[in-house]
Amino acid sequence: MTDFKNKKILVVGLGKSGLATACWLAGEGADVTVSEMRPLAELNRELLLEVGKLGIRVEAGGHREEDFLKAELIVASPGVPLDLGPLKAARSRGIPIRGDLELAIQKMDIPVLAVTGTNGKSTVTTFLGTLLFNAGRKVFVGGNIGTPIFEYLSGHQKADYAVLEISSFQLDLMECFSPLVSILLNITPDHLDRYPDYEAYVASKLSITRHQGPGQYAILNDEDKRLQRFEPGPGITVLRYGLARDKNRQAFLQGEQLVLSLPGGKEHFFDLKQYKLPGRHNLENLMACGLAGLAVGVQPAAIQQTIRDFRGLAHRLEWAGIVAEVDFYDDSKATNIDAAIRAMQSFDRPVILIAGGRHKGADYEPLVRACSGRVRVAVFMGESKELLSRAFEGRIPFKVVRDMGEAVRRAYTLAGPGDVVLLAPACSSFDMFTDYAQRGRAFSQAVKELQSGR
């Protein structure tokens, strides 16, 4: 469906993405209703007045099946579980269910560079946007990060490229998505509270290449066991990367240089001495970005400039301060076990780990193994603290605390000069915070209070 005029469309969720979607559809002449779980009293009054002026109805306080069954099209926000009862009822009646991303992409006339993976998506998406900007291209950066894509369609900006972070939840609602460049960074257990098993989650991630073909690129992390074995469809140009030179890889390290090439093309060498992001995983992320840049014709000088200048994102291994020779790092974005492991592996000093939050269904055993020999003591908080305690019992020393302030203070008392206190929760933030950013800010504030002696 590409003509929305007079169509009865239900948008599920009135968050930032759902709001932008509903407003754009109303502007296209659709008859829009929004279904929202939060009670009406919890919604912003000015927001309700804004959508009301556009003729958008808001049904708040829960999802009612009758609203779903009256719709000709349902647009589900990324955070909405696809096994929601009213969605299942609508699907059984043959009512199409789409994601906002695919609807918007069908209306876009610019090439898309799409980034997915369990970890590193936001960093790579932002790096790519910066790289294209440095190369003199007009670029829109959004998707599952920053600006909702319908805000781009509603505005007057005309970009040359769209760089989009795409989650597995968004891929699950894609019917014909065919980006110019797809980037698969890694696949490790995550969101097992939303998928029946790990294989279903893997299949969701791999589906990003499903509709690609000749003239399009798939960039794959050759260090990832699942992606090593993955062969995208015929005609797609596959670019693989890894830390060591290999005949199958178009990106690898050579001393303190990054080597990049396209199939049949010359090798380009880039100095890494001024690359500011710590950890092996950020070297892998850089390779993916460099290959994407070459694929769309970016000159090597712009790639080198971005390597030199890019400083990463907030709450991704962000230095939060030092107290008596103990460094504090905020990796609140490490919302799964693999991300927490990667964060720990970025340091060659003893770590005091602060972890915990809302459990996402994964086994903590890999985290325990990774902590061995690296983590002096762990500090657990949030809903998952008992699960983490059972996993670490008798193997890695740990303490249990009530909140972030206590976690930072206790971690500091357990650290010695030269140690690192690392917030890498391995869990989502929604038990105690609105999102990972608020959790990261709470960590930084607690560090500041420690510095001031409060």
Secondary structure, 3 states (H helix, E strand, C coil): CCCCCCCEEEEECCCHHHHHHHHHHHHCCCEEEEECCCCHHHCCHHHHHHHHHCCCEEECCCCCHHHHHCCCEEEECCCCCCCCHHHHHHHHCCCCEEEHHHHHHHHCCCCEEEEECCCCHHHHHHHHHHHHHHCCCCEEEEECCCECHHHHHHCCCCCCEEEEECCHHHHCCCCCCCCCEEEECCCCCCCCCCCCCHHHHHHHHHHHHCCCCCCCEEEEECCCHHHHHCCCCCCCEEEEECCCCCCCCCEEEECCEEEECCCCCCCEEEECCCCCCCCHHHHHHHHHHHHHHHHCCCCHHHHHHHHHHCCCCCCCCEEEEEECCEEEEECCCCCCHHHHHHHHCCCCCCEEEEECCECCCCCCHHHHHHHCCCEEEEEECCCCHHHHHHHHCCCCCEEECCCHHHHHHHHHHHCCCCCEEEECCCCECCCCCCCHHHHHHHHHHHHHHHHHCC
